[in-house]
Amino acid sequence: MSSVTDELLKELKNTSDIESFFKTHESHFIEETTAGYLNTLLKTKNTTLAAVAKKSGIGEYVYKIFRGERTASRYVLITLALSMGLSLEETQLLLRISKYAVLDSRDKRDSVIIYSLAHGFSVFQTDDLLEEQNMVTLT
């Protein structure tokens, strides 16, 4: 956990008034939606939705996710992260915003994904690496 998260957790455990805690720390709460963050990243990464759809191998389903019409699974979000060339930090935030577990280096499969993100691997390169390790692929 980050130091801000640690501090918030400590304070939350010791507070006697949850409403006061909310008001005091309003700026620390994650209010972004998955679709909103994905669209922000799309602009930040200077790419198009069509390019992400093609690189992900997911196809038309990607458009529904970016419009907020469908809820993507954790592994679909990871696939999108790889397709968009996201950093580990951007991917972790995407997972947190979407209410999924962040990637954990203590998990072998997650370690392969972290390695892939760190080395700029594509979805298909990541799937090859997962397959080489006898792990379930993303696609």
C-alpha positions in Angstrom: 0.0 0.0 0.0 1.1 3.5 -0.6 1.9 5.8 2.3 -1.3 7.9 1.7 -3.3 4.7 1.8 -1.6 3.6 5.0 -2.3 7.0 6.6 -5.9 7.0 5.6 -6.4 3.4 6.8 -4.8 4.3 10.2 -7.0 7.3 10.6 -10.1 5.5 9.4 -9.6 2.8 12.0 -9.3 5.4 14.8 -12.0 7.8 13.7 -15.2 8.1 15.7 -17.1 9.9 12.9 -17.2 8.4 9.4 -18.9 11.5 8.0 -16.1 13.7 9.3 -13.6 11.3 7.8 -15.3 11.5 4.4 -15.4 15.3 4.4 -11.8 15.7 5.5 -10.4 13.3 2.9 -12.8 13.9 0.0 -10.0 14.6 -2.4 -8.4 11.1 -1.7 -11.3 9.0 -2.8 -11.4 7.4 -6.2 -14.4 8.8 -8.0 -13.5 7.9 -11.6 -15.4 5.3 -13.6 -13.7 2.6 -15.6 -14.9 3.9 -18.9 -13.9 7.5 -17.9 -10.4 6.4 -17.0 -10.0 4.3 -20.1 -11.1 7.2 -22.3 -8.6 9.5 -20.5 -5.9 7.0 -21.1 -6.8 6.7 -24.7 -6.2 10.5 -25.1 -3.0 10.4 -23.0 -1.6 7.5 -25.0 -2.5 9.3 -28.2 -4.1 6.2 -29.7 -7.5 5.3 -31.1 -10.2 3.0 -30.0 -9.9 1.1 -33.3 -6.2 0.5 -32.7 -6.9 -0.8 -29.2 -9.6 -3.1 -30.4 -7.3 -4.5 -33.1 -4.3 -4.9 -30.7 -6.4 -6.5 -28.0 -8.0 -9.1 -30.2 -11.3 -8.5 -28.4 -13.0 -6.7 -31.2 -16.3 -4.9 -30.9 -16.6 -5.7 -27.2 -14.0 -3.0 -26.6 -16.3 -0.3 -27.8 -19.0 -1.3 -25.3 -16.4 -1.2 -22.5 -15.2 2.3 -23.4 -18.8 3.5 -23.7 -19.6 2.1 -20.2 -22.2 -0.3 -21.6 -20.3 -3.4 -20.4 -18.3 -4.3 -17.4 -15.0 -5.8 -18.3 -13.4 -8.6 -16.3 -10.0 -8.2 -14.7 -8.3 -10.0 -17.5 -10.0 -8.0 -20.2 -8.8 -4.8 -18.5 -5.3 -6.3 -18.4 -5.6 -7.1 -22.1 -6.7 -3.5 -22.7 -3.8 -2.2 -20.6 -1.3 -4.2 -22.7 -3.0 -3.1 -25.9 -2.7 0.6 -24.9 0.9 0.3 -23.7 0.0 1.3 -20.1 2.6 1.4 -17.4 2.2 -0.8 -14.3 1.1 2.1 -12.3 -1.6 3.0 -14.8 -2.7 -0.6 -14.9 -2.9 -0.9 -11.2 -5.1 2.3 -11.0 -7.3 0.9 -13.7 -7.8 -2.3 -11.7 -8.5 -0.3 -8.5 -11.0 2.0 -10.2 -12.7 -1.1 -11.5 -12.8 -2.7 -8.1 -10.5 -5.6 -9.0 -7.4 -6.9 -7.3 -4.2 -5.2 -8.4 -1.5 -7.2 -9.9 0.5 -9.0 -7.2 4.1 -10.0 -7.8 3.7 -12.9 -5.3 1.3 -14.5 -7.8 3.2 -16.2 -10.7 0.7 -15.4 -13.3 0.5 -11.8 -12.2 4.3 -11.7 -12.2 4.3 -12.7 -15.9 1.8 -9.9 -16.6 3.8 -7.4 -14.6 6.9 -8.4 -16.5 5.1 -8.0 -19.8 3.9 -4.5 -18.9 7.3 -3.5 -17.8 8.8 -4.7 -21.0 6.2 -3.3 -23.4 4.9 -6.7 -24.5 1.8 -7.0 -26.7 -1.2 -9.1 -25.7 0.0 -11.8 -28.0 3.6 -11.8 -26.7 2.2 -12.0 -23.1 0.0 -14.9 -24.1 3.0 -16.7 -25.6 4.9 -16.1 -22.3 2.0 -17.3 -20.2 1.6 -20.4 -22.4 5.4 -21.1 -22.1 4.9 -21.1 -18.3 1.8 -23.4 -18.6 -0.5 -20.7 -17.4 -3.9 -19.6 -18.6 -3.6 -17.0 -21.4 -5.5 -13.7 -21.5 -7.2 -14.4 -24.9 
